[in-house]
């Protein structure tokens, strides 16, 4: 099998922030002729929920197999949070502001 390995810290950044970055990654992957793609997270220090969500969406619809390697524990935790349905996320309960007469 032909495998393509992509280092995210070199291809994108050590800080994965934007949905567009996940799209750029998968646009590149889709053009590559590979039966399997390994995404190497070595050197990635942070990732936003936006990036993680878009990454998982694009991975889900990609025709070939994508596997992750060297994913730091805090990034794995973020992926697991993003995979949960919205109703399972911990809600943030903030007190409502008191109305102020004008």
Order of alpha helices (4+ residues) and beta strands (2+ residues): beta-alpha-beta-alpha-beta-beta-alpha-beta-alpha
